[in-house]
Amino acid sequence: MGVVLLKFGGTSVGNVDKIQKTAEQAIREQELGNQVVIVVSAMGKSTDKLLSLAGEITKAPAKRELDMLLATGEQVTISLLAMALNKKGKEAVSFTGFQAGIETESVHGNARILDIDSERIRDALFAGKIVIVAGFQGITRDGDITTLGRGGSDTTAVALAAELAALKCSICTDVDGVYTSDPRYIKGARKLDELTYDEMLEMAHLGAGVLHPRSVEYAKNFKTPLEVKLSHGREKGTMIKEEMSVEDTKVVRGVAFEDGITRITVHWSRKEDMRVSKVFTELAKNAVDVDIIIQGITGLGHGNLSFTLKTSALLDALAVLEDKKAEIGYEKIESEQELAKVSIVGSGMVSNPGVAATMFEALTDQQIPIKMISTSEIKVSTVVPEREMVKAAQVLHDTFELEKA
């Protein structure tokens, strides 16, 4: 017997019928001889409705009070699921983040988990109960409720799985696994049986929305086997773990893409005046995340610095740079919107030179402009016009024959 953790997102518990199916899945897992912990999100669009209510009161709600409000969504789900299990003759108990012992830092809206006191969960499991925990939330040492931000329920699930040394953590969602690319847009996209933590982490960071990067980081750090599978289905999903069980022949394993990208370029009239570190220090202070970075110096001695960020953060970034213009010492700033990032990912790229060249040649042959490039050991990313994003992803998927097993 071991602990198995199941996580269900909002669409998977969006109504009473789906809650009943979730209960049945938990019972099947328990009848296999496992102790079962379930982490759930708020039902359907509950969180959006709560945000809308807050918006009717004020356009700038206090973050502490917003967390207090949003945390109620998961509380509805856990109680209903416990009732459904009890009705089916199974002992179950529901816990809020606080009751589950999830302690977070004092950052409202995007807190990180600091510690988990799992005594109550362990006691309930020992008593033969199915434990249901509210995802997306925790509590500070001062007793304030916090939420974990985007993908917070995934993070709750993986953190609990690590704390309980679970046999595996299954993220049950509306897709049956992780695909070579998004099957809604890319012809021939194929479900993968396995991925390494590093591959999944790169794909999550690069736009694959199946898992939040923070949850994959937890799984990697604690070596917790992670599965992405279809909610309420019995077929196997995609396993994410430290190493592949067999050597995969494909150098590239997936293509990820993300729209809504903007490039900012900061210009200095003299390279000696460039204060690159100051740019990024000030942006970081204001929680503006940047991605691909390129620094250049012209033959005339001018300096420039280009970087990408989400278009939604553009106004914040420009406001910070304008406010600190005297300290940074730049001459002017330019921005280019309606861009996208298209990336190839694969752990086999480490020992296979020439992958990037093949990628760039394929895009050039299709007359797709390459505006910026970023590489790591297991990924190559390019910035292209947003209108060319899906075409670029399809070209790369075809070039590396990802439709073939």
Summary of the structure (lengths in Angstrom):
residues: 405
radius of gyration: 23.2
end to end distance: 34.1
largest distance: 78.7
contacts: 1392
relative contact order: 0.11
helix: 39%
strand: 27%
